[in-house]
Amino acid sequence: MKIAIDCDSAGLNLKAALLVHIRAAGLDITDLDYLATHAVDYPDVAVHLAQQVAAGHYDRGILLCGTGLGVAMSACKVPGIYAATCHDVFSAERARKSNAAQIITLGERVIGTELAKMVVDAWLRSEFAGGDSERKIRRMHELEKQQNTK
């Protein structure tokens, strides 16, 4: 699994901690570090990572900001991308298992570092379960296509 991570200026400390944690687990993670070369706010950081995931360059993405909310809303503007803000293990598992979220978002001002590690670990361990959720995900795709043709 190839994972991308990025953040705005409000998520830098959490990003650093998660990079160390995920690399220590032996996973393939790339810090896109969009802020290093672009003077932008969280919407641009989020869309950049989401486009990379949508294009298939990465299987999953982790986005961080102060609350996790702005980057989630921005990432979801990219067609085919489902980003979920999660600050607990159950939500992280369900975001992936039931909703096929390719991107998880967290807020450095909302969640502690150790809990963030547990939340991300749960999300990374989870896979889309299909079943009854398959129909709902198909419907989300249909609704998205309808909106993009207007």
PyMOL commands that set and color helices and strands:
alter all, ss='L'
color gray80, all
select helices_A, chain A and resi 9-24+34-36+42-54+69-75+89-97+113-125+132-148
alter helices_A, ss='H'
color red, helices_A
select strands_A, chain A and resi 2-7+28-31+60-65+83-85+103-107
alter strands_A, ss='S'
color yellow, strands_A
deselect
rebuild
show_as cartoon
